[in-house]
């Protein structure tokens, strides 16, 4: 068995820890938002506008022509260009939460890139460019990278499949990592993943939930479901409508977390779900849990839903030192992802 054995005490910082920058890829794949792509660059520009107020935003861009177009959209939004850096880097899609390497730190506080394999959620065929993002990033940042292997195979893992509290606890789902549907790593068991999380993220305890929400084409990503918002506090998606298919799934996850909580006292905050959202007859994975924490702000997806206001209130209550900014994601979600899916934090 190939292992790294965490000799450098690698640790993945929590999202709320001080960030150096946010990485984003500018949208270009029209197939991800059939018939609605024209609205998408403006949603990205709005997200970049708010983040660039508080930190650097690194934008991966396909080519110089698209850079010109993107610049015009960003100018319209009066984006702070002193905090914008473009990097020419070809991508298949924009979901850098999953395709981008993950930043960890070693015991000397040095950043290292963990280059997990990316195979487009074991669902789509075009992922070669996304899987090669690491090549460009290593060059630009001049950082060392590690490609985790187990049983002589590179391990597939997406950033949206896991969430950490920065103090040795990670949360994920069995549906995403262990199911035979969209199987990322055939043959890998719970203890294999737990070993990998210990070696590369410094994780001592894994909280395994069962299933993700309906409509999620990643098959069980945690960042629509449950997120750490502090060392000891978890936001958990909750559905009150008994007729909704998510009702049982989310109730079951709540029961699991309550059981696990007997040993570790996390404060669990229920976050209501928006009403089931359909676009062109397809249910999309609308969830308030797909938020992004930056240095002084939290960007929260909204869906023109009656629960938007209530959820924003909950966020304000639990993020007292950050400004809560709603972002209308009712069209962005047609790509089956929201704010967290399109961002990747680089710690300071």
LOMARBA-548228 format. One line per field, with one value per residue (C-alpha): residue in one letter; x, y, z. Coordinates in steps of 0.25 Angstrom, whole numbers. Layout:
N
residu (A:...)
u (X:...)
v (Y:...)
w (Z:...)
//
This chain:
348
residu (X:X:X:X:X:X:X:X:X:X:X:X:X:X:X:X:X:X:X:X:X:X:X:X:X:X:X:X:X:X:X:X:X:X:X:X:X:X:X:X:X:X:X:X:X:X:X:X:X:X:X:X:X:X:X:X:X:X:X:X:X:X:X:X:X:X:X:X:X:X:X:X:X:X:X:X:X:X:X:X:X:X:X:X:X:X:X:X:X:X:X:X:X:X:X:X:X:X:X:X:X:X:X:X:X:X:X:X:X:X:X:X:X:X:X:X:X:X:X:X:X:X:X:X:X:X:X:X:X:X:X:X:X:X:X:X:X:X:X:X:X:X:X:X:X:X:X:X:X:X:X:X:X:X:X:X:X:X:X:X:X:X:X:X:X:X:X:X:X:X:X:X:X:X:X:X:X:X:X:X:X:X:X:X:X:X:X:X:X:X:X:X:X:X:X:X:X:X:X:X:X:X:X:X:X:X:X:X:X:X:X:X:X:X:X:X:X:X:X:X:X:X:X:X:X:X:X:X:X:X:X:X:X:X:X:X:X:X:X:X:X:X:X:X:X:X:X:X:X:X:X:X:X:X:X:X:X:X:X:X:X:X:X:X:X:X:X:X:X:X:X:X:X:X:X:X:X:X:X:X:X:X:X:X:X:X:X:X:X:X:X:X:X:X:X:X:X:X:X:X:X:X:X:X:X:X:X:X:X:X:X:X:X:X:X:X:X:X:X:X:X:X:X:X:X:X:X:X:X:X:X:X:X:X:X:X:X:X:X:X:X:X:X:X:X:X:X:X)
u (0:6:4:9:8:6:21:19:7:-1:-14:-25:-29:-44:-50:-52:-37:-30:-29:-19:-28:-40:-39:-50:-51:-58:-70:-69:-76:-90:-95:-94:-106:-114:-122:-118:-103:-105:-108:-97:-85:-92:-94:-80:-76:-85:-78:-64:-69:-71:-59:-50:-54:-47:-37:-30:-38:-30:-38:-35:-38:-38:-32:-29:-42:-50:-41:-46:-60:-59:-52:-64:-74:-65:-64:-79:-80:-69:-60:-47:-37:-25:-30:-32:-22:-24:-17:-18:-22:-31:-43:-54:-64:-64:-66:-52:-57:-55:-45:-35:-24:-27:-17:-12:-1:10:16:25:13:17:6:5:-4:-12:-14:-26:-29:-42:-51:-63:-71:-70:-81:-76:-65:-58:-50:-35:-33:-39:-30:-18:-21:-10:1:-2:-4:9:16:10:10:23:18:21:9:6:-3:-9:-9:-14:-12:-3:-15:-17:-29:-41:-46:-54:-54:-69:-69:-63:-63:-53:-53:-38:-36:-36:-51:-56:-71:-75:-85:-85:-94:-82:-70:-75:-87:-85:-93:-83:-72:-59:-50:-55:-51:-48:-55:-58:-44:-37:-43:-41:-26:-25:-32:-22:-10:-13:-23:-19:-33:-34:-50:-59:-74:-81:-95:-103:-109:-108:-120:-128:-124:-109:-102:-89:-97:-96:-87:-86:-86:-101:-104:-95:-84:-75:-77:-67:-59:-71:-83:-90:-100:-109:-119:-133:-147:-160:-169:-172:-176:-163:-153:-142:-150:-146:-132:-129:-136:-128:-115:-120:-122:-108:-102:-109:-104:-90:-91:-92:-77:-73:-82:-84:-95:-105:-112:-123:-124:-137:-137:-143:-156:-153:-148:-149:-143:-149:-155:-142:-140:-128:-120:-124:-118:-114:-102:-94:-89:-75:-67:-57:-48:-59:-71:-80:-87:-100:-108:-123:-134:-145:-151:-159:-148:-137:-140:-141:-128:-120:-124:-119:-106:-105:-107:-95:-86:-85:-72:-75:-84:-95:-97:-108:-106:-117:-114:-127:-121:-107:-113:-117:-102:-105:-95:-95:-85:-77:-76:-69:-59:-46:-40:-25:-21:-11)
v (0:14:23:37:34:49:51:65:67:71:79:85:98:101:111:122:123:134:133:138:137:131:123:123:119:128:121:116:103:106:91:93:103:99:111:120:122:137:140:132:142:153:143:140:155:158:147:152:167:163:155:164:175:167:158:154:146:138:135:123:128:119:129:144:146:141:150:162:158:155:168:176:169:171:186:187:181:191:180:184:180:182:169:162:152:145:132:126:111:103:96:87:93:103:94:97:92:78:80:89:83:85:94:88:92:85:86:97:105:103:101:88:85:71:67:57:51:57:48:57:51:38:43:51:48:61:64:64:79:80:68:76:89:85:86:101:104:97:106:119:117:109:100:85:75:61:52:42:27:15:1:7:15:30:33:41:52:65:77:77:63:67:78:80:88:90:83:68:66:63:61:54:44:29:31:39:31:17:15:7:18:28:20:28:18:4:-5:6:4:14:11:13:27:30:26:36:47:45:45:57:65:62:57:48:47:45:48:39:43:34:42:55:63:59:66:66:60:58:47:51:64:69:83:83:76:79:89:93:108:107:97:92:96:90:95:84:84:80:78:81:76:62:60:64:53:60:59:45:47:59:54:42:50:58:45:40:53:53:39:43:55:47:46:60:72:79:90:86:97:93:100:99:95:104:99:88:95:90:96:91:80:75:76:84:83:96:97:108:100:103:116:121:127:138:147:157:152:140:138:131:125:130:124:134:126:129:123:132:143:133:126:139:143:130:133:147:141:131:139:151:156:154:162:152:155:148:143:140:126:122:121:117:105:100:95:87:95:108:117:107:99:110:114:109:116:118:119:130)
w (0:-4:7:11:26:29:33:30:39:27:31:22:28:29:19:30:32:26:11:1:-11:-17:-30:-40:-55:-65:-71:-86:-87:-92:-90:-75:-76:-88:-94:-81:-83:-86:-72:-66:-68:-60:-48:-48:-49:-37:-29:-33:-30:-16:-13:-20:-10:1:-6:-19:-29:-38:-51:-60:-74:-87:-97:-99:-107:-95:-86:-93:-92:-77:-75:-81:-72:-60:-63:-64:-50:-45:-40:-33:-43:-34:-28:-41:-47:-60:-63:-77:-74:-82:-74:-78:-68:-57:-45:-38:-25:-31:-42:-35:-25:-11:-2:11:20:26:40:36:31:16:6:-2:-13:-12:-26:-26:-39:-45:-54:-55:-44:-52:-60:-72:-83:-85:-73:-78:-77:-63:-58:-64:-57:-46:-57:-58:-44:-39:-49:-45:-30:-29:-19:-17:-20:-16:-24:-14:-18:-11:-16:-27:-33:-33:-24:-29:-19:-21:-12:-12:-6:7:17:29:42:41:55:50:47:33:28:15:10:7:-5:-12:-7:-5:-15:-28:-35:-41:-34:-33:-27:-29:-17:-7:7:18:25:12:11:26:24:12:20:31:22:14:22:36:39:52:51:39:40:30:26:17:4:-3:-8:-20:-33:-30:-42:-34:-26:-12:-10:4:0:-2:11:23:25:37:40:52:59:67:58:47:37:33:21:26:19:26:15:17:3:-3:-6:2:14:18:13:21:34:33:32:44:52:49:53:66:69:65:74:86:86:81:84:71:71:59:52:43:30:23:8:-2:-9:-19:-32:-46:-59:-72:-65:-58:-43:-39:-26:-20:-6:3:8:-5:1:1:12:8:17:22:15:13:-1:1:-11:-12:-21:-21:-10:2:11:6:16:28:24:22:36:41:34:40:54:53:45:53:48:33:24:18:3:-4:-18:-27:-32:-38:-52:-48:-42:-55:-57:-44:-36:-28:-21:-14:-26:-34:-24:-17:-6:-5:10:14)
//
